[in-house]
């Protein structure tokens, strides 16, 4: 069984592997790289800009609740990365 740094890491992995989102989100490692790049940037881009980088295509989410859940996990991971 894979060990994760936090609950947010595990949740992101599960989202990326899920049948519902695997065609929508880039892979787990790719998204972790995006979050690292955002955190390492001299001027952190606004979420409206970088959150789009984790999706393969726009307009693929089924509902607003799903978008909110993904956003919460990604923002939590960014906060962890900035610590």
Protein Blocks (a to p, Z undefined) as FASTA:
>chain_A
ZZdfbfklmmmmmmmmpmklmmmpccfklmmmmmmmmmmpmbacdfklmmmmmpfbghka
fbfklmmmmmmmmmmmmmmmmZZ
